[in-house]
Amino acid sequence: MDWRLFATTFGAVFLAEMGDKTQLATMSLTATAPSARWMIFAASALALVATSAIAVLVGDVVSKWVSPTVVRRLAGAMFLLIGLWMLLGRSESPEPSQNAVDTPSEPPT
């Protein structure tokens, strides 16, 4: 077994998951149902295992046609683009669109 690969994978996934939507959703669910914390843990862990299995299977298929270097560069570019989109994107409360259709406040008579 390649323990260096294991540690690298664990570290990368662990750091990527810290503070993300999945962790926040799990914390929120636990806060609303603290007596079910082990059920929430089991369900969220299983969901993470399932999504990781899908990623491994897709990665295996993609690696047959695309070199690892290209995959790393594409993944890096996507992370950068998503980061820029998050930094430069619209605010949480967008202004009303100029093309929005006005709805009358009173029904026509």
Buried (B, 14 or more C-beta within 10 A) or exposed (E): EEEEEEEEEEEEEEEEEEEEEEEEEBEEBBEEEEEEEEEBEEEBEEEBEEEEEEEEEEEEEEEEEEEEEEEEEEEEEEEEEEEEEEEEEEEEEEEEEEEEEEEEEEEEE
